Amino acid sequence: IRDSDNTGNSTDLLLDYTSKEIENKFRFENTLALKNNYKLNLGVGFEDVKYKNTTFQKIANSAGVSEVDFSSELSMLKYNVFGQLSKRYFNYKLGASFGFRMDGVNYNNEMSNPLNQFSPRVSLSYKLSDKLNLNASSGIYYQLPAYTIMGYRNSLNELVNKNNGLKFIEATHYVSGLEYNSNSTSKISIEGFYKRYKNYPFYIRDQISLANLGSDFGVIGNEEVSSTSKGRAYGFEFLVQKKSYSGFYYLLSYTFVKSEFQDTSNNYIPSSWDNRHLLTITGGKKLNKNWEIGGKFRLVGGQPYTPYDFEVSSIITNYDVSNSGILDYSKLNTERFKTYHQLDIRVDKTWYWKKLSLNFY
C-alpha cells in the first residue's frame, strides 16, 4: 500500500506485510465407562507451530508519524492435557460434570508451565420436573494471544513481548439458567452470565486495551503490549425455539449484554463489542411440492466508537499516512452508532431425483 502520490519510490510505501502460519496438530482422546455409571474422558494434544512475519508500516497518531519495520520467525510447541468426569445422581435428576484443562507453549517461562494455565470446570443440570431443568456452569478458560503479538520484534531483533512476560488471556465464566421443554419440538430458555477477563493485551503506544481497538481492517499486534488489561461482560439471553411436523418453524433469540474493559485510569468503559441489544428472529414454512419460504430479522444495538481528533487529523503529513481521520483516544468509545436492523426473505424450491437433487433460491 502506497501513499496518494503513488510514485513507486520506496519513500511513499505505507504498508508492506507478509505473514505465514503453519500448524501441525496431534490429538489423542479416550472415553471410558467406569463402575456406577461414571464416564471418564481423558486426552492430550500437541501442536508444532511455525510463524513468519515481515512488516513495514507507517503509523500516524497524536504523537506524529512513526515506522514499524522488522522480520520475525518463531517455532513453538503447544501442548495440553484435559479430562472430564461425569455422572447422573438421584435417579438421573442431577447431572454433574467436573473437568479440567492445562495448556502450555514453550514461548516464555510464564507460558511454558501448564500449571499457570490450570482450568477447572464444573457443570450441573437438575431436573425440576419432566419439562423444566435448572442448569449452571462455571469454568476458567485460557486463550493464546495472537501470533502477531508473540512474534513482534524491535530494531534490536528482540522478541519484545516475550521479554515483557506475555501471558495467556484468562476468562472466568459463570452461567446459570432455566430450560423448559414443553415437548420434543419446543424449547424456552433463559440464562444469565457473567464473564471476567484478565491478562488481556494492553497496547503501550496507544494506551488502550486490545478489546477497544474494534474490528476494522488492519494489522493488529505489531507493537509492544503488556498482559495487564482487565474486563468483564454480563447479561442474559432469552431463547424460544419451535419446530412443527406441519412444516412451520421459528427461533427467537434476544441477548442483553454489557461488555466493559478498563481504561488507563482503571475505570470500566464500554468495549468495542458492547452492543447491548442483540435480537434475532428466524422463521419459515415448508409448503407443498418442495417449496419453502422463510425470513430472518436481526436487530443489533449501536456499537461504541472513538471520535476523531480533528486537530491532529488535519495535519497533512498525518493524513498522507493514515488516509483517514486519527482517533482521539482521550475520548475512547464515548460515542455510539445508531441501532442496526436487517430483514432477509428467502424462497426455496427443491427438485429430487434418484441420485441428484437441485435447490434453487
N, C-alpha and C positions, 0 to 999 in steps of 0.2 A: 504494500500500500504506500503510495507516494502522495506528496502534498499537492496543492491545487495547481502549481506550476507544471508538475509532471514533466520535467526536463530530461529525466533519465539519469541524472547525476546522482552520485552517492549521497550528496548533501540534502537531497529532497526526500530521502527514504524515511517513512514514518513507522512502518511495521514490517518486519520480516521474521516469520515464525514457522518453525518446523518441529514437530514432535512425533515420537513413536512410542507406543506402549505394547509390550509383548508379555502375556501371562500364560504360563503352563500350569494347569491345576490338577491336583490329585486329591480325591476324597474317598474315604472308606467309612461306611456306616453299617451298623448291625442292630437289629431289633430282636430282643429276647422275651419270650413269655415265661415268667417265673411262677413260683408257687403262690397260692392265694390270690390269683388273678392280677398280680403285679406285672407291669410291662416296662421293660428297660431298653432304652435306646442309647447307644454309645457310638462315638465316631471321632475321627481325626481328619485334618486336612492340611495340605501343603500347597504353596504357590511359588513358582520361580518367576520373578518379575525382572524385566529389563525395561528401562526408561531412558529415552534420549530426548534432548531439548536444545534447540538453537534459537535464541531470541535476540532480536534487535527491536527496540520500541522507544519512541519518543513519547513523553508524558507531560501534559500541561496541567498544572493545578494552581492553587493560590500562591505557591512558593515560586512559580515560574516554570520553565521548561527543563526537564531532565531526561536522561537516557538510561535505558536498561540494555546491556549488551553482554551476553555470556553464552557459553555452551556447557552442557551438563550431561553426564551419563551416570546411571545408577543401576546396580544389580542388587536385588534384595531377595530374601527368603521370608515368606509369610507362612505362619503355622498356627493351627488352632486345634483345640480339643473340646468336645462337648458331650453332654449326657442329659438324659431326662428319665425320670421315674414317675409312672402314673398308675392310678388305681381308682376304682369306684367303691364307695363305702355306703353304709346304711341302706342296704337293699337297692343299691345303684342310684340313690338320691343325690349323693355328693360325689362329684368327680374332682379329683385333685391331681395336679401335675407339678412336680418340682424338678428344676433343671439348672444347668449352669453352662457357661462357655468361657473359654480363655483364649485370647488372641495375642500374638506377638509377631514382631518383624525385626530383623537384625539391622535396624537403621541407626538407633542410638540406644544408650543404656536404659532410658525410660521405657522405650517401646519394646525392647528385646525381652524383658522379663514378663512372661504371660500372667504372673500373679498380679501385676499392676493393672491388668485388664480383666480381672475376675468378674464375671457377670452372672449373678444368681437370678433366677426367675421363678415365679410361682403363679399358678393359675387355678382358680376354684370355680366350680359350677354346681349350684344347688337347685334341685327340682322342687319348687314350692308347691306345684300341682302338676297335673298331667299336661297342662298347656303353658305354665309360667315357670321360667328359670331365672335365677339370680346369678349373675356372672361377675367375677372380679379377677384382676390380674395385676401383677407388678413385676418389674424387672429393670435391670441395668443393661444398657446396650452401648457398644463401642464402635466407632467408625474411624477408619484411617483418613487423615487429611488428604487432599488432592495431591497427585504426583507433582503437579506444577509447584506446589508449596514445598514439598520434600526435596525437589531437585534444584531449587533456586540457588545460584552461586553468585558471589560478589566478584569484584575486579581481581581479588587475590585467589580466585578459583576455590574459595571455601564454601562448603555447604552451610550457609548462614543459619537456617532454621534447625538444622541438626545440632549445631553448637548452642542454639538458644533453648535447647531442651524441649523440642516439639513433642506433643503428646497426642494420643488418640482422643478424638472428640467423645465425650461421655454424655449419655442421655438416660435419665431415670424416668420410667413411665409408671403411672398409677391410673388404672382404668376400672370402672365398675358400672354395671347397668342391669336392666331387666329385659327379658326377651319373651314375647308372648306369641305362641303358635296356635292359632285357632283351629287349623287343620294342616294337612300336608302341603297346601299350596299358598298359605298366607303366613306372614310374619310381621310383627310390630316390635320394634326395639327402641330403647332409649339408653344412652350411655354417656357418662361423664368421664372426663380425662384431665389429667394434669401431667405435664412433662417438664422436667428441669434439665437444663443443658450446662455443661461445664467444659473447660478446656477448648472452647471454640476459638478458631484463629482470629487474632486481633491484629489489624494492619498498622504497623508502626508509622509508615509515611503519612497516611491519611487519618490515623487515629480513629478508626471505625472497625466494627466487627464485620466479619465475612457475611453474617446474616443480614447486614444492612446494605450490601452492595447491589442487590437486585439481580435481575436475570437478563440484563442487556447483553448483546454480543460483545465479546472481548476476551482478552487473555487474563484470567483470574489466578493470582497466586504467585506471580513472578516478582516477589518482593519479600522483605523481612516481616515476619509475624511473631507473635508470642501467643502461647496457649493459655490465655487469661480471660477470654470473653465468657460471660455468663448470660443465660437467657431462660425463658420459660414460655410455655404455651398451655392454655387451659380453655375448657369449654365443654360443649356437649353435642351429641349427634342424635338425631331422630330419624328412624327408617321405617317405612311401610312398604311391604312387597306383596304382590298378589299375582298368582298365576291361575288361569282358568282352563278347564278342559274344553270350554266353548270357544277358546282361542283368544280371549281378552286377557291382557296383562298390563300391569303398571308397576312402577317403582318410584317412590318419593323419598328423597334424602335431603335433610336440612342439617347443616352444621353451623354452630356459632363458635368462633374461636378467637382468642386474643393471643397474639404472638409478640413477645417483647424481648429485647436484649438491652444490656446496659450500655450507656454512653461513657465518655471519658470521666464523667463525674459519678459514675456508678448508679445513675438514675435509669430506671427501666423506661424505654421509649418503644414505639411500635417498630417491629422489624419489617423488612420488605415483603413478608408473607402474611401480614396482619390484615387479611381481607374481611374479617369479622363474620360476614354472612355468605354462606355457600348453599345454594338451593338447586337441586336437580330433580326434574320430573320427567320420567320416561314412560311411554305407554304405547299400546298398539293393539291391533285386532287382526287375527288371521281370518281371511274370507274364503269363499268358495273358489274352486278352480285354481288353488295355489296362489291367490293374491293376498297381499298383506299391506296394511297401511299403519304407519307409526310416526311418532314425533318425540322430540326431546327439547325441553325448555331448561335453560340454565340462567341463573342469576348469581352474580358474584359481586360482593361489596367492593367499594373503591380501594385500590391498593395505595399505601403510603408512598410518597416520593419526596425527594430533596429538591428544593428550588435552585435555580441558577444564581451564581454570584455575577451580577451584571457588570460590575466594575472590572473584575478580573477577566470575564469573558470578552469584554470589548477590546482588550489588548490584542492587536493583530497577530503578534508572534504566538500568543497562546491559541488563538483561533486557527491559525495555519496548521497547528499540530493536532488539536482536538477535533477540528471541523464541526464543532458544535459548542454549546454553552458549557461552562465549567461549574460543577455543583458547589454549592455553599454548604459545607459540612457542619458549619456552626448552626445550621437550621435543619439538621438531619431528620428526614422523614416527618417534617412538620406539616406538609401539605398532603392532600388525599385526592385521588381521581374520583370521578363520578361512578355510581353503580353501573355495572355492565350486565346486559342481558341478551340472550340469543335464543331463537326458536328455529329448530330444524324439523322439516317434514319430509318423510320418505315413503315411497310406494314401491313395493316389490312384486315381481311376477317370476315364478319359477316353473320351468318345464323339466319333467323327469322322464328318462328313458332307461332301458335295461342297464347300460353301462355308462351313462352320461347324464349330467344334469346341467341346466343353464339357468342362471339367475340374472334378471335384468332389473335395475332400479334407477 
